[in-house]
Amino acid sequence: MSLYGVDNRYSYTDYSSSASNSKANSTNEAKKKDTVEEGATYEASKTTAKAEKAYSKTSSNVVAKMKADTQARLEQMQSLVTKMFQKQGVTIGNADDMWKALANGNFTADAATIAQAKEDIGENGYWGVNQTSDRLVDFAIALSGGDEEKMKKMVSAVEKGFKQATKAWGKDLPGISSDTYSATMDKFDKWFEDNGSSARTSDILGK
């Protein structure tokens, strides 16, 4: 008989049994917890993968839509310019020919063409500084998926595009093009800043 009125032959056995059961229960609970956590991690991974796939598809659709829209607008402008030059006996083959002919300045534009051009490159026009710089940055964001390192590459790609445009033009681009370039780089800088990055276009381009 123990001091507490409990038979000694049961005291250790009961404790041992209880401890064993407790340990077994703890092990089972740990296994269940691990299983749940592994399952949760797996489900989270699946969800993330689906989200990334959906985002990628959305970005691709946005890029395709932007490309189609820009191409349609470019063809519209080329058609306008081509008709203008045809009236003056000048044949325009492709976009490069059009830019070179415009850069040459040896042409006379009719009132309707002048009015349309002013509207297109005006402050709120499709080819104006604001809309064009917005499109370039939006296009870069869609292509990069908002990844900082890829956005840096987009900055370099835009600069390369302006250099190619200058080459096609045959001399320094008009002031509106320089203004568009500056506005685009400012908007890239704003994007980096808003996304907590210290990157700046001047550093990326080595300027």
Backbone as a printed PyTorch tensor [residue, N CA C, xyz], in Angstrom:
tensor([[[   0.8650,   -1.1880,    0.0000],
         [   0.0000,    0.0000,    0.0000],
         [   0.8980,    1.2340,    0.0000]],

        [[   0.6220,    2.1170,   -0.8230],
         [   1.4390,    3.3330,   -0.9060],
         [   0.9390,    4.3590,    0.0760]],

        [[   1.6750,    5.4200,    0.1750],
         [   1.2910,    6.4940,    1.0820],
         [  -0.0330,    7.1150,    0.6830]],

        [[  -0.3850,    7.0370,   -0.5900],
         [  -1.6110,    7.6580,   -1.1030],
         [  -2.7520,    6.6610,   -1.2380]],

        [[  -2.5680,    5.4430,   -0.6460],
         [  -3.6320,    4.4580,   -0.6650],
         [  -3.7980,    3.7970,   -2.0100]],

        [[  -2.7300,    3.8270,   -2.8330],
         [  -2.7770,    3.2140,   -4.1650],
         [  -1.7890,    2.0770,   -4.1790]],

        [[  -2.2160,    0.9300,   -4.6360],
         [  -1.3520,   -0.2470,   -4.6750],
         [  -0.1390,    0.0360,   -5.5370]],

        [[   1.0600,   -0.2390,   -4.9890],
         [   2.3070,    0.0400,   -5.7170],
         [   2.4010,   -0.7050,   -7.0330]],

        [[   1.7850,   -1.8500,   -7.1200],
         [   1.9360,   -2.6370,   -8.3440],
         [   1.2200,   -1.9980,   -9.5260]],

        [[   0.3410,   -1.0700,   -9.1980],
         [  -0.3420,   -0.3950,  -10.2880],
         [   0.2700,    0.9730,  -10.6020]],

        [[   0.9060,    1.5470,   -9.6250],
         [   1.3780,    2.9200,   -9.7930],
         [   2.3530,    3.0560,  -10.9510]],

        [[   3.3670,    2.2310,  -11.0220],
         [   4.3620,    2.3310,  -12.0870],
         [   3.7640,    1.8980,  -13.4180]],

        [[   2.9670,    0.7950,  -13.3550],
         [   2.3850,    0.2820,  -14.5830],
         [   1.4750,    1.3120,  -15.2250]],

        [[   0.6270,    1.8980,  -14.3760],
         [  -0.2940,    2.9040,  -14.9030],
         [   0.4590,    4.0900,  -15.4880]],

        [[   1.5130,    4.5330,  -14.8010],
         [   2.3100,    5.6660,  -15.2700],
         [   3.0000,    5.3350,  -16.5910]],

        [[   3.5970,    4.1010,  -16.6200],
         [   4.3130,    3.6630,  -17.8190],
         [   3.3680,    3.5700,  -18.9940]],

        [[   2.1940,    2.9700,  -18.7170],
         [   1.1990,    2.8260,  -19.7790],
         [   0.7330,    4.1810,  -20.2630]],

        [[   0.5040,    5.0670,  -19.2700],
         [   0.0440,    6.4170,  -19.6220],
         [   1.0890,    7.1550,  -20.4280]],

        [[   2.3450,    7.0120,  -20.0170],
         [   3.4430,    7.6900,  -20.7210],
         [   3.5750,    7.1610,  -22.1360]],

        [[   3.4450,    5.8210,  -22.2660],
         [   3.5520,    5.2060,  -23.5960],
         [   2.4470,    5.6980,  -24.5010]],

        [[   1.2110,    5.7070,  -23.9170],
         [   0.0700,    6.1720,  -24.7110],
         [   0.2370,    7.6370,  -25.1040]],

        [[   0.7540,    8.4110,  -24.1300],
         [   0.9580,    9.8430,  -24.4030],
         [   1.9760,   10.0350,  -25.5020]],

        [[   3.0560,    9.2480,  -25.4370],
         [   4.1090,    9.3400,  -26.4550],
         [   3.5710,    8.9260,  -27.8120]],

        [[   2.7780,    7.8370,  -27.8200],
         [   2.1980,    7.3560,  -29.0810],
         [   1.2590,    8.3910,  -29.6650]],

        [[   0.4430,    8.9870,  -28.7510],
         [  -0.4880,   10.0190,  -29.2220],
         [   0.2540,   11.2230,  -29.7880]],

        [[   1.3490,   11.5850,  -29.0840],
         [   2.1540,   12.7310,  -29.5500],
         [   2.7520,   12.4510,  -30.9170]],

        [[   3.2490,   11.2020,  -31.0700],
         [   3.8450,   10.8040,  -32.3620],
         [   2.8080,   10.8550,  -33.4710]],

        [[   1.6070,   10.3170,  -33.1590],
         [   0.5320,   10.3270,  -34.1580],
         [   0.1110,   11.7430,  -34.5100]],

        [[   0.0130,   12.5900,  -33.4620],
         [  -0.3600,   13.9770,  -33.7070],
         [   0.6810,   14.6800,  -34.5600]],

        [[   1.9790,   14.3770,  -34.2580],
         [   3.0720,   14.9800,  -35.0280],
         [   2.9980,   14.5420,  -36.4810]],

        [[   2.7040,   13.2250,  -36.6680],
         [   2.5940,   12.7050,  -38.0370],
         [   1.4440,   13.3610,  -38.7710]],

        [[   0.3110,   13.5020,  -38.0350],
         [  -0.8570,   14.1520,  -38.6470],
         [  -0.5310,   15.5910,  -39.0250]],

        [[   0.1710,   16.2680,  -38.0780],
         [   0.5270,   17.6700,  -38.3170],
         [   1.4290,   17.7950,  -39.5290]],

        [[   2.4640,   16.8920,  -39.5880],
         [   3.3720,   16.9140,  -40.7390],
         [   2.6190,   16.6760,  -42.0290]],

        [[   1.6720,   15.7000,  -41.9720],
         [   0.8900,   15.3790,  -43.1670],
         [   0.0600,   16.5770,  -43.6070]],

        [[  -0.5600,   17.2270,  -42.6010],
         [  -1.3920,   18.4060,  -42.9060],
         [  -0.5410,   19.5160,  -43.4850]],

        [[   0.6470,   19.7570,  -42.8250],
         [   1.5220,   20.8280,  -43.2890],
         [   2.0490,   20.5390,  -44.6870]],

        [[   2.4380,   19.2600,  -44.9250],
         [   2.9210,   18.8870,  -46.2520],
         [   1.8180,   19.0780,  -47.2860]],

        [[   0.5980,   18.6610,  -46.8820],
         [  -0.5380,   18.8140,  -47.7890],
         [  -0.8140,   20.2700,  -48.0740]],

        [[  -0.7440,   21.0880,  -46.9930],
         [  -0.9950,   22.5210,  -47.1560],
         [   0.0570,   23.1480,  -48.0460]],

        [[   1.3330,   22.7470,  -47.8230],
         [   2.4240,   23.2780,  -48.6570],
         [   2.2340,   22.8840,  -50.1060]],

        [[   1.8520,   21.6240,  -50.3200],
         [   1.6430,   21.1380,  -51.6860],
         [   0.5130,   21.8960,  -52.3610]],

        [[  -0.5960,   22.0830,  -51.5930],
         [  -1.7420,   22.8100,  -52.1430],
         [  -1.3630,   24.2540,  -52.4440]],

        [[  -0.5530,   24.8540,  -51.5300],
         [  -0.1140,   26.2390,  -51.7420],
         [   0.7340,   26.3310,  -53.0010]],

        [[   1.6050,   25.3310,  -53.1870],
         [   2.4600,   25.3080,  -54.3750],
         [   1.6180,   25.1970,  -55.6400]],

        [[   0.5980,   24.3320,  -55.5620],
         [  -0.2910,   24.1640,  -56.7170],
         [  -1.0200,   25.4680,  -57.0160]],

        [[  -1.4870,   26.1280,  -55.9510],
         [  -2.2090,   27.3890,  -56.1200],
         [  -1.3110,   28.4530,  -56.7270]],

        [[  -0.0600,   28.5300,  -56.2130],
         [   0.9010,   29.5030,  -56.7310],
         [   1.1970,   29.2390,  -58.2030]],

        [[   1.4020,   27.9720,  -58.5230],
         [   1.6970,   27.6020,  -59.9100],
         [   0.5450,   27.9910,  -60.8330]],

        [[  -0.6960,   27.7350,  -60.3580],
         [  -1.8700,   28.0830,  -61.1640],
         [  -1.9650,   29.6010,  -61.3460]],

        [[  -1.6770,   30.3200,  -60.2580],
         [  -1.7440,   31.7830,  -60.3050],
         [  -0.7070,   32.3390,  -61.2820]],

        [[   0.5080,   31.7800,  -61.2110],
         [   1.5730,   32.2310,  -62.1080],
         [   1.2250,   31.9260,  -63.5660]],

        [[   0.6310,   30.7370,  -63.7710],
         [   0.2430,   30.3480,  -65.1280],
         [  -0.8430,   31.2690,  -65.6550]],

        [[  -1.8020,   31.5930,  -64.7870],
         [  -2.9000,   32.4830,  -65.1720],
         [  -2.3640,   33.8790,  -65.4670]],

        [[  -1.4120,   34.3440,  -64.6240],
         [  -0.8250,   35.6790,  -64.8260],
         [  -0.0560,   35.7230,  -66.1390]],

        [[   0.6970,   34.6330,  -66.3980],
         [   1.4750,   34.5680,  -67.6300],
         [   0.5640,   34.6250,  -68.8510]],

        [[  -0.5590,   33.8890,  -68.7690],
         [  -1.5080,   33.8720,  -69.8780],
         [  -2.1270,   35.2520,  -70.0750]],

        [[  -2.4710,   35.9070,  -68.9470],
         [  -3.0500,   37.2480,  -69.0170],
         [  -2.0640,   38.2230,  -69.6260]],

        [[  -0.7830,   38.1380,  -69.1970],
         [   0.2540,   39.0170,  -69.7320],
         [   0.4250,   38.8080,  -71.2300]],

        [[   0.3990,   37.5460,  -71.6480],
         [   0.5340,   37.2280,  -73.0710],
         [  -0.6130,   37.8290,  -73.8750]],

        [[  -1.8110,   37.7440,  -73.3060],
         [  -2.9820,   38.3140,  -73.9820],
         [  -2.8760,   39.8290,  -74.0830]],

        [[  -2.3920,   40.4510,  -73.0040],
         [  -2.2270,   41.9090,  -72.9930],
         [  -1.2060,   42.3300,  -74.0350]],

        [[  -0.0830,   41.6130,  -74.0800],
         [   0.9730,   41.9210,  -75.0520],
         [   0.4460,   41.7750,  -76.4750]],

        [[  -0.2590,   40.6770,  -76.7300],
         [  -0.7990,   40.4350,  -78.0730],
         [  -1.7760,   41.5430,  -78.4800]],

        [[  -2.6190,   41.9500,  -77.5450],
         [  -3.6060,   43.0040,  -77.8180],
         [  -2.9070,   44.3370,  -78.1010]],

        [[  -1.8880,   44.6420,  -77.2980],
         [  -1.1530,   45.8950,  -77.4870],
         [  -0.4170,   45.9110,  -78.8290]],

        [[   0.1720,   44.7840,  -79.1800],
         [   0.8700,   44.6830,  -80.4610],
         [  -0.0990,   44.8920,  -81.6200]],

        [[  -1.2450,   44.2330,  -81.5370],
         [  -2.2420,   44.3340,  -82.6040],
         [  -2.7550,   45.7670,  -82.7340]],

        [[  -2.9810,   46.4080,  -81.5920],
         [  -3.4800,   47.7860,  -81.5910],
         [  -2.4590,   48.7350,  -82.1970]],

        [[  -1.2060,   48.5950,  -81.7750],
         [  -0.1390,   49.4530,  -82.2910],
         [   0.0670,   49.2380,  -83.7870]],

        [[   0.0300,   47.9690,  -84.2120],
         [   0.2070,   47.6600,  -85.6260],
         [  -0.9120,   48.2760,  -86.4620]],

        [[  -2.1380,   48.1930,  -85.9590],
         [  -3.2820,   48.7620,  -86.6760],
         [  -3.1370,   50.2730,  -86.8010]],

        [[  -2.6990,   50.9120,  -85.7230],
         [  -2.5060,   52.3640,  -85.7400],
         [  -1.3750,   52.7650,  -86.6880]],

        [[  -0.3220,   51.9610,  -86.6940],
         [   0.8110,   52.2390,  -87.5800],
         [   0.3930,   52.1130,  -89.0410]],

        [[  -0.3700,   51.0740,  -89.3360],
         [  -0.8480,   50.8750,  -90.7080],
         [  -1.7840,   52.0050,  -91.1300]],

        [[  -2.5740,   52.4840,  -90.1790],
         [  -3.4710,   53.6010,  -90.4610],
         [  -2.6730,   54.8570,  -90.8160]],

        [[  -1.6250,   55.1230,  -90.0300],
         [  -0.7900,   56.2820,  -90.2960],
         [  -0.0410,   56.1300,  -91.6110]],

        [[   0.4840,   54.9220,  -91.8710],
         [   1.2210,   54.6750,  -93.1070],
         [   0.3160,   54.8640,  -94.3170]],

        [[  -0.9290,   54.4230,  -94.1910],
         [  -1.8850,   54.5930,  -95.2880],
         [  -2.1360,   56.0690,  -95.5590]],

        [[  -2.2650,   56.8400,  -94.4880],
         [  -2.4940,   58.2850,  -94.6210],
         [  -1.3240,   58.9630,  -95.3260]],

        [[  -0.1210,   58.6380,  -94.8840],
         [   1.0820,   59.2420,  -95.4660],
         [   1.2820,   58.7770,  -96.9060]],

        [[   1.0490,   57.4870,  -97.1490],
         [   1.2200,   56.9390,  -98.5020],
         [   0.3070,   57.6500,  -99.4980]],

        [[  -0.9490,   57.8490,  -99.1160],
         [  -1.8960,   58.5460,  -99.9940],
         [  -1.4520,   59.9740, -100.2600]],

        [[  -0.9080,   60.6120,  -99.2240],
         [  -0.4340,   61.9800,  -99.3780],
         [   0.7050,   62.0480, -100.3940]],

        [[   1.6460,   61.1050, -100.2890],
         [   2.7870,   61.1050, -101.2020],
         [   2.3820,   60.6770, -102.6130]],

        [[   1.4220,   59.7840, -102.7270],
         [   0.9590,   59.3450, -104.0370],
         [   0.4050,   60.5070, -104.8530]],

        [[  -0.2640,   61.4280, -104.1670],
         [  -0.8080,   62.6080, -104.8400],
         [   0.3110,   63.4770, -105.4160]],

        [[   1.5160,   63.2930, -104.8630],
         [   2.6590,   64.0890, -105.3080],
         [   3.6370,   63.2650, -106.1460]],

        [[   3.1630,   62.0560, -106.5530],
         [   3.9700,   61.2170, -107.4280],
         [   5.1170,   60.4960, -106.7370]],

        [[   5.0510,   60.3630, -105.4190],
         [   6.1060,   59.6820, -104.6570],
         [   5.5740,   58.3490, -104.1450]],

        [[   6.3520,   57.2840, -104.4190],
         [   5.9320,   55.9420, -103.9890],
         [   6.6010,   55.5600, -102.6730]],

        [[   5.7930,   55.0860, -101.7450],
         [   6.2970,   54.6420, -100.4400],
         [   6.1980,   53.1250, -100.3720]],

        [[   7.3460,   52.4710, -100.1230],
         [   7.3600,   51.0050, -100.0810],
         [   7.0010,   50.4460,  -98.7190]],

        [[   7.8400,   50.7250,  -97.7320],
         [   7.6080,   50.1930,  -96.3850],
         [   7.7100,   51.3100,  -95.3490]],

        [[   7.6570,   50.9160,  -94.0960],
         [   7.6800,   51.8990,  -93.0130],
         [   8.9720,   52.7140,  -93.0060]],

        [[  10.1090,   52.0530,  -93.2800],
         [  11.3860,   52.7810,  -93.3130],
         [  11.3740,   53.8440,  -94.4040]],

        [[  10.8160,   53.4790,  -95.5740],
         [  10.7180,   54.4520,  -96.6750],
         [   9.8570,   55.6420,  -96.2550]],

        [[   8.7820,   55.3430,  -95.5300],
         [   7.8860,   56.4010,  -95.0860],
         [   8.6130,   57.3650,  -94.1510]],

        [[   9.3540,   56.8130,  -93.1710],
         [  10.0640,   57.6780,  -92.2240],
         [  11.1110,   58.5360,  -92.9220]],

        [[  11.8200,   57.9290,  -93.8790],
         [  12.8600,   58.6730,  -94.5850],
         [  12.2570,   59.7900,  -95.4400]],

        [[  11.1240,   59.4820,  -96.0570],
         [  10.4590,   60.4930,  -96.8900],
         [   9.9680,   61.6500,  -96.0230]],

        [[   9.4270,   61.3250,  -94.8540],
         [   8.9670,   62.3630,  -93.9380],
         [  10.1460,   63.1820,  -93.4130]],

        [[  11.2520,   62.4970,  -93.1130],
         [  12.4330,   63.1890,  -92.5990],
         [  13.0240,   64.1320,  -93.6300]],

        [[  12.8990,   63.7550,  -94.9020],
         [  13.4280,   64.5850,  -95.9890],
         [  12.7150,   65.9360,  -96.0450]],

        [[  11.4480,   65.9140,  -95.7210],
         [  10.6790,   67.1610,  -95.6630],
         [  10.2870,   67.7250,  -97.0110]],

        [[  10.6120,   67.0000,  -98.0710],
         [  10.3260,   67.5000,  -99.4200],
         [   8.9270,   67.0350,  -99.8650]],

        [[   7.9250,   67.5780,  -99.2470],
         [   6.5520,   67.2120,  -99.5830],
         [   5.6090,   68.3190,  -99.1210]],

        [[   4.4150,   68.2450,  -99.6460],
         [   3.3760,   69.2080,  -99.2620],
         [   2.1890,   68.4260,  -98.7150]],

        [[   1.8010,   68.7610,  -97.5070],
         [   0.6820,   68.0540,  -96.8830],
         [  -0.6040,   68.8410,  -97.0690]],

        [[  -1.6750,   68.1140,  -97.3930],
         [  -2.9730,   68.7910,  -97.5390],
         [  -3.5510,   69.0770,  -96.1530]],

        [[  -4.5800,   69.8910,  -96.1280],
         [  -5.1730,   70.3330,  -94.8650],
         [  -5.6660,   69.1710,  -94.0080]],

        [[  -6.2920,   68.1790,  -94.6450],
         [  -6.8450,   67.0430,  -93.9000],
         [  -5.7300,   66.2290,  -93.2310]],

        [[  -4.6330,   66.0190,  -93.9650],
         [  -3.5010,   65.2530,  -93.4240],
         [  -2.8620,   66.0000,  -92.2600]],

        [[  -2.7080,   67.3030,  -92.4430],
         [  -2.1100,   68.1190,  -91.3850],
         [  -2.9730,   68.0710,  -90.1180]],

        [[  -4.2740,   68.1890,  -90.2960],
         [  -5.1950,   68.1730,  -89.1570],
         [  -5.1340,   66.8400,  -88.4220]],

        [[  -5.0900,   65.7340,  -89.1850],
         [  -5.0330,   64.4040,  -88.5790],
         [  -3.7140,   64.2070,  -87.8360]],

        [[  -2.6270,   64.6820,  -88.4680],
         [  -1.3080,   64.5440,  -87.8420],
         [  -1.2380,   65.3150,  -86.5320]],

        [[  -1.7780,   66.5180,  -86.5400],
         [  -1.7760,   67.3270,  -85.3160],
         [  -2.5650,   66.6510,  -84.1990]],

        [[  -3.6760,   66.0520,  -84.5820],
         [  -4.4950,   65.3480,  -83.5900],
         [  -3.7600,   64.1410,  -83.0260]],

        [[  -3.1000,   63.3900,  -83.9200],
         [  -2.4160,   62.1590,  -83.5080],
         [  -1.2350,   62.4170,  -82.5830]],

        [[  -0.5130,   63.5160,  -82.8270],
         [   0.6850,   63.7800,  -82.0120],
         [   0.4260,   64.8310,  -80.9330]],

        [[  -0.8090,   65.2610,  -80.8060],
         [  -1.1590,   66.2510,  -79.7900],
         [  -1.0270,   65.7030,  -78.3840]],

        [[  -1.2900,   66.5410,  -77.4090],
         [  -1.1240,   66.1690,  -76.0060],
         [  -1.9100,   64.9160,  -75.6440]],

        [[  -3.0850,   64.7720,  -76.1930],
         [  -3.9270,   63.6130,  -75.8950],
         [  -4.0160,   62.6350,  -77.0650]],

        [[  -3.1610,   62.8100,  -78.0510],
         [  -3.1900,   61.9610,  -79.2350],
         [  -2.5220,   60.6090,  -79.0220]],

        [[  -2.8780,   59.6570,  -79.8700],
         [  -2.3350,   58.2980,  -79.7430],
         [  -0.8170,   58.2870,  -79.8560]],

        [[  -0.2670,   59.1190,  -80.7580],
         [   1.1780,   59.1760,  -80.9420],
         [   1.8130,   60.3260,  -80.1600]],

        [[   1.0400,   60.9300,  -79.2860],
         [   1.5730,   62.0070,  -78.4520],
         [   2.5050,   61.4800,  -77.3760]],

        [[   3.1800,   62.4080,  -76.6980],
         [   4.1720,   62.0300,  -75.6720],
         [   3.5530,   61.1830,  -74.5620]],

        [[   2.4240,   61.6170,  -74.0290],
         [   1.8240,   60.9180,  -72.8830],
         [   1.3990,   59.4930,  -73.2040]],

        [[   0.6050,   59.3310,  -74.2680],
         [   0.1020,   57.9940,  -74.5930],
         [   1.2100,   57.0590,  -75.0560]],

        [[   2.1470,   57.5880,  -75.8270],
         [   3.2200,   56.7280,  -76.3430],
         [   4.1250,   56.2510,  -75.2100]],

        [[   4.4950,   57.1440,  -74.3070],
         [   5.3530,   56.7530,  -73.1820],
         [   4.6110,   55.7830,  -72.2590]],

        [[   3.3180,   56.0040,  -72.0710],
         [   2.5110,   55.0710,  -71.2640],
         [   2.5040,   53.6810,  -71.8870]],

        [[   2.3130,   53.6320,  -73.1980],
         [   2.2590,   52.3340,  -73.8940],
         [   3.5940,   51.6040,  -73.7770]],

        [[   4.6750,   52.3270,  -73.9250],
         [   5.9940,   51.6870,  -73.8550],
         [   6.2320,   51.0620,  -72.4840]],

        [[   5.8930,   51.7820,  -71.4250],
         [   6.1060,   51.2620,  -70.0760],
         [   5.1160,   50.1320,  -69.7670]],

        [[   3.8670,   50.2950,  -70.1680],
         [   2.8670,   49.2380,  -69.9620],
         [   3.2630,   47.9660,  -70.7000]],

        [[   3.7840,   48.1530,  -71.8960],
         [   4.2380,   47.0260,  -72.7070],
         [   5.4010,   46.3210,  -72.0050]],

        [[   6.3170,   47.0970,  -71.4390],
         [   7.4730,   46.5380,  -70.7260],
         [   7.0200,   45.7590,  -69.4940]],

        [[   6.0480,   46.3020,  -68.7610],
         [   5.5310,   45.6300,  -67.5610],
         [   4.8660,   44.2990,  -67.9430]],

        [[   4.0940,   44.3220,  -69.0210],
         [   3.4100,   43.1030,  -69.4730],
         [   4.4130,   42.0420,  -69.9080]],

        [[   5.4480,   42.4540,  -70.6240],
         [   6.4590,   41.5020,  -71.1030],
         [   7.3030,   40.9390,  -69.9580]],

        [[   7.6100,   41.7910,  -68.9790],
         [   8.4910,   41.3760,  -67.8800],
         [   7.7400,   40.6880,  -66.7540]],

        [[   6.4130,   40.8290,  -66.7470],
         [   5.6320,   40.2740,  -65.6460],
         [   5.8800,   41.0200,  -64.3450]],

        [[   6.4280,   42.2320,  -64.4530],
         [   6.6950,   43.0260,  -63.2570],
         [   7.9450,   42.6120,  -62.5160]],

        [[   8.7870,   41.7880,  -63.1540],
         [  10.0430,   41.3580,  -62.5350],
         [  11.0890,   42.4650,  -62.6880]],

        [[  11.7220,   42.8460,  -61.5890],
         [  12.6490,   43.9830,  -61.6040],
         [  13.8070,   43.8040,  -62.5910]],

        [[  14.4510,   42.6460,  -62.5560],
         [  15.5980,   42.4150,  -63.4400],
         [  15.1840,   42.4640,  -64.9190]],

        [[  14.0060,   41.9230,  -65.1960],
         [  13.5140,   41.9590,  -66.5730],
         [  13.1290,   43.3830,  -66.9790]],

        [[  12.6330,   44.1490,  -66.0160],
         [  12.2950,   45.5410,  -66.3050],
         [  13.5520,   46.3390,  -66.6610]],

        [[  14.6530,   46.0160,  -66.0250],
         [  15.9220,   46.6770,  -66.3540],
         [  16.2940,   46.3970,  -67.8080]],

        [[  16.0530,   45.1630,  -68.2380],
         [  16.3410,   44.8040,  -69.6310],
         [  15.4020,   45.5430,  -70.5800]],

        [[  14.1700,   45.7720,  -70.1230],
         [  13.2030,   46.5160,  -70.9320],
         [  13.6660,   47.9500,  -71.1530]],

        [[  14.2940,   48.5340,  -70.1340],
         [  14.8330,   49.8930,  -70.2500],
         [  15.8680,   49.9480,  -71.3730]],

        [[  16.7680,   48.9720,  -71.3690],
         [  17.7990,   48.9060,  -72.4140],
         [  17.1800,   48.6600,  -73.7840]],

        [[  16.1320,   47.8500,  -73.8250],
         [  15.4600,   47.5430,  -75.0900],
         [  14.7950,   48.7910,  -75.6720]],

        [[  14.1870,   49.6080,  -74.7970],
         [  13.5400,   50.8400,  -75.2680],
         [  14.5800,   51.7990,  -75.8330]],

        [[  15.7150,   51.9160,  -75.1340],
         [  16.7650,   52.8000,  -75.6510],
         [  17.2530,   52.3100,  -77.0180]],

        [[  17.4130,   50.9990,  -77.1460],
         [  17.8430,   50.4220,  -78.4200],
         [  16.8300,   50.7350,  -79.5130]],

        [[  15.5380,   50.6720,  -79.1680],
         [  14.4840,   50.9690,  -80.1310],
         [  14.5510,   52.4040,  -80.6310]],

        [[  14.8190,   53.3320,  -79.7270],
         [  14.9330,   54.7340,  -80.1230],
         [  16.1540,   54.9520,  -81.0230]],

        [[  17.2250,   54.2530,  -80.7360],
         [  18.4220,   54.3600,  -81.5740],
         [  18.1380,   53.8350,  -82.9860]],

        [[  17.4050,   52.7260,  -83.0630],
         [  17.0430,   52.1650,  -84.3680],
         [  16.1200,   53.1170,  -85.1300]],

        [[  15.2160,   53.7660,  -84.3910],
         [  14.3030,   54.7280,  -85.0100],
         [  15.0850,   55.9180,  -85.5690]],

        [[  16.1030,   56.3460,  -84.8290],
         [  16.9510,   57.4540,  -85.2830],
         [  17.6820,   57.0700,  -86.5660]],

        [[  18.1490,   55.8390,  -86.6110],
         [  18.8400,   55.3500,  -87.8040],
         [  17.8980,   55.3120,  -89.0000]],

        [[  16.6820,   54.8420,  -88.7790],
         [  15.6880,   54.7740,  -89.8560],
         [  15.2960,   56.1730,  -90.3190]],

        [[  15.2530,   57.1120,  -89.3810],
         [  14.8990,   58.4960,  -89.7010],
         [  15.9940,   59.1620,  -90.5180]],

        [[  17.2370,   58.7460,  -90.2470],
         [  18.3620,   59.2660,  -91.0170],
         [  19.0510,   60.4780,  -90.4040]],

        [[  18.5360,   60.9790,  -89.3350],
         [  19.1290,   62.1170,  -88.6120],
         [  18.4730,   62.1840,  -87.2400]],

        [[  18.7980,   63.2360,  -86.4900],
         [  18.1960,   63.3390,  -85.1590],
         [  16.6800,   63.3370,  -85.2510]],

        [[  16.0580,   62.6020,  -84.3240],
         [  14.6000,   62.5230,  -84.3150],
         [  13.9890,   63.8820,  -83.9540]],

        [[  12.7470,   64.1130,  -84.3780],
         [  12.0630,   65.3650,  -84.0240],
         [  11.9490,   65.5220,  -82.5120]],

        [[  11.7080,   66.7520,  -82.0720],
         [  11.6200,   67.0410,  -80.6490],
         [  10.6150,   66.1880,  -79.9130]],

        [[   9.4950,   65.8650,  -80.5470],
         [   8.4660,   65.0640,  -79.8890],
         [   8.9930,   63.6760,  -79.5230]],

        [[   9.9010,   63.1620,  -80.3350],
         [  10.4810,   61.8440,  -80.0560],
         [  11.4080,   61.9150,  -78.8500]],

        [[  12.1970,   62.9740,  -78.7720],
         [  13.0880,   63.1590,  -77.6220],
         [  12.2750,   63.3240,  -76.3430]],

        [[  11.1810,   64.0700,  -76.4550],
         [  10.3090,   64.2710,  -75.2880],
         [   9.6790,   62.9480,  -74.8520]],

        [[   9.3130,   62.1250,  -75.8290],
         [   8.7150,   60.8160,  -75.5320],
         [   9.7270,   59.9130,  -74.8440]],

        [[  10.9640,   59.9500,  -75.3210],
         [  12.0360,   59.1480,  -74.7140],
         [  12.2320,   59.5550,  -73.2580]],

        [[  12.3150,   60.8530,  -73.0100],
         [  12.5170,   61.3530,  -71.6430],
         [  11.3470,   60.9770,  -70.7390]],

        [[  10.1300,   61.1310,  -71.2500],
         [   8.9390,   60.7930,  -70.4630],
         [   8.9120,   59.3040,  -70.1400]],

        [[   9.3250,   58.4800,  -71.0900],
         [   9.3490,   57.0290,  -70.8930],
         [  10.3320,   56.6510,  -69.7930]],

        [[  11.5140,   57.2250,  -69.8240],
         [  12.5210,   56.9260,  -68.8120],
         [  12.0740,   57.4200,  -67.4320]],

        [[  11.4050,   58.5690,  -67.3990],
         [  10.8710,   59.0770,  -66.1230],
         [   9.8450,   58.1050,  -65.5440]],

        [[   9.0230,   57.5330,  -66.4150],
         [   7.9930,   56.5930,  -65.9600],
         [   8.6020,   55.2580,  -65.5300]],

        [[   9.6900,   54.8730,  -66.1600],
         [  10.4170,   53.6840,  -65.7010],
         [  10.9580,   53.9370,  -64.2890]],

        [[  11.5620,   55.1050,  -64.0880],
         [  12.1030,   55.4520,  -62.7690],
         [  11.0060,   55.4520,  -61.7110]],

        [[   9.8370,   55.9680,  -62.0930],
         [   8.7060,   56.0040,  -61.1600],
         [   8.2720,   54.5840,  -60.8080]],

        [[   8.2910,   53.6860,  -61.7940],
         [   7.9050,   52.2920,  -61.5490],
         [   8.8800,   51.6500,  -60.5670]],

        [[  10.1700,   51.8410,  -60.7860],
         [  11.1720,   51.2690,  -59.8810],
         [  10.9670,   51.8070,  -58.4610]],

        [[  10.7660,   53.1040,  -58.3500],
         [  10.5730,   53.7270,  -57.0400],
         [   9.3290,   53.1890,  -56.3430]],

        [[   8.2240,   53.1030,  -57.0820],
         [   6.9630,   52.6200,  -56.5030],
         [   7.0500,   51.1640,  -56.0620]],

        [[   7.9610,   50.4140,  -56.6710],
         [   8.1050,   49.0000,  -56.3400],
         [   9.2800,   48.7350,  -55.4000]],

        [[   9.7270,   49.8020,  -54.7270],
         [  10.7500,   49.6510,  -53.6940],
         [  12.1410,   49.3460,  -54.2020]],

        [[  12.4090,   49.6740,  -55.4580],
         [  13.7260,   49.4090,  -56.0370],
         [  14.5540,   50.6890,  -56.0830]],

        [[  15.8500,   50.5390,  -55.8960],
         [  16.7730,   51.6830,  -55.9670],
         [  17.3150,   51.8690,  -57.3900]],

        [[  16.8990,   50.9820,  -58.3030],
         [  17.3790,   51.0470,  -59.6840],
         [  16.9050,   52.3390,  -60.3660]],

        [[  17.7520,   52.8920,  -61.2280],
         [  17.4090,   54.0860,  -61.9780],
         [  17.8830,   53.9060,  -63.4220]],

        [[  17.1310,   54.4590,  -64.3480],
         [  17.4560,   54.2720,  -65.7580],
         [  18.8470,   54.8000,  -66.1020]],

        [[  19.2540,   55.8900,  -65.4620],
         [  20.5700,   56.4720,  -65.7430],
         [  21.6840,   55.4890,  -65.3820]],

        [[  21.5000,   54.7460,  -64.2800],
         [  22.4910,   53.7500,  -63.8740],
         [  22.4650,   52.5420,  -64.8180]],

        [[  21.2350,   52.1370,  -65.1940],
         [  21.0910,   50.9710,  -66.0760],
         [  21.7530,   51.2300,  -67.4290]],

        [[  21.5770,   52.4550,  -67.9290],
         [  22.1080,   52.8100,  -69.2590],
         [  23.5140,   53.3980,  -69.1890]],

        [[  24.0370,   53.5360,  -67.9760],
         [  25.3920,   54.0720,  -67.8180],
         [  25.5100,   55.5280,  -68.2050]],

        [[  24.4650,   56.3030,  -67.8900],
         [  24.4770,   57.7260,  -68.2570],
         [  24.5720,   58.5960,  -67.0050]]])
